[in-house]
Each structure stands twice: as C-alpha cells, then as structure tokens.
Amino acid sequence: MLGSRALLVGRLLQRGIVGKAANSTALRNQIVRHGHDWSYRVNGPKPELLARVGAQAAGGFMWWWVLWHLFHEYEHITGEFDYPDPSQWTNSELGIPEDLEE
C-alpha cells in the first residue's frame, strides 16, 4: 500500500516539477463527458413529450379505475353485510353487569 501511495506522490511531484505550462496543458486535456443534462440549483431538463403524455394517461387511467370501483363496488369499503342495530343489543351482550337493587 505504501508503494502505491509513493508512486502516486511521485507522479504528482513530477507534474509539479515540469512547470506551469505542462499543468495548464494537462487541465485542458481532461476528458469532458456530455452524457446527460446537468442542473445545479435549477429545475432539471424537461421530459420528452411522449413521456409526459404517457404519465398523464397512466395517471388518468389509474384514477378512473379507483373511482369506478369505489362507485360500483363500495362493499369493499363499507362491508358486505348490514350493520346490526345497537339499540337491539342486550346488556349481557355488551358486557354490562346487571343493576343490584338494595
């Protein structure tokens, strides 16, 4: 590990010894990659028209599906059976002890 570090330091020193002209040339010869758009503190690039239209269509279909099934199959939310009338329940069914009269 020390050998690799020494080799790296040697290369850096060699570039520094050669002079300013070599350093500026080395900086000008750096590889510049233009593979994607770059954004810093600004909005990113706008997606393509096909992607935007596809996203709107998929979202519209999803909401249609959800609202259609909520309207036509509401039993998934409310339950399949009628709710019993609580006024018909007895005290023993509710777990209320009987009144003790003295």
Helices and strands as residue ranges (DSSP letters): H 2-18, H 20-28, H 49-72, H 75-78, G 86-88, H 91-94
